[in-house]
Amino acid sequence: MFVIFLFFFSDPNAAISYAQSVISDLLCNRIDISQLVISKELTKTDEEYSGKQAHVELAAKMRKRDPGSAPNLGDRVPYVITAVGGKNTAAYAKAEDPLYVLEHNIPIDTKYYLENQLANPLLRIFEPILGEVKAKSVLLNGEHTRVKAVVHSTVGQLSAFTKVRASCIGCRTLLPADKTGEREIMLNM
């Protein structure tokens, strides 16, 4: 959107304001998790990768949780970077399945998204206009970056479709929500 303000309307101030509002929304967890999903394809087995990759480590984690629904070779692995672990925790260790994050209310690492996904593209666009030092100070520092909120992912477009429902332990069939007596019988089988 800020590109539209910048190139079509020739209004760098509106573009800067929009970029600042997006950064503020990110840091205050007002961005829907579906906008933060990163997706990569599994092209090799775990052993064939030379270094640890987020999507490969997540696929292994998912295989441990549920081998039947884990991604296979050739599948795309969607993931988000969570705020689990300390400052020095590698991104591959913080990668998690978006649905798992929603179901377990795991907070998103907004600092990772700002520093690794948003900052460099914004600086490449605004440095020719503002200069390197001013672009960094206007976009990455200031009032819009001071308020940060760690909110768990319970609202948003994607979470509206992900409701935790009871399922049969044996066949994993979803149980009807309104028949609680039947649920107890199926769980005891």
Secondary structure, 3 states (H helix, E strand, C coil): CHHHHHHHCCCHHHHHHHHHHHHHHHHCCCCCHHHCCEEEECCCCHHHCCCCCHHHHHHHHHHHHCCCCCCCCCCEEEEEEECCCCCCCCHHHHEECHHHHHHHCCCECHHHHHHHHHHHHHHHHHHHHHCHHHHHHHHHCCHHHCCCCCCCCCCCCCHHHCCCCCECCCCCCECCCCCHHHHHHHHHC
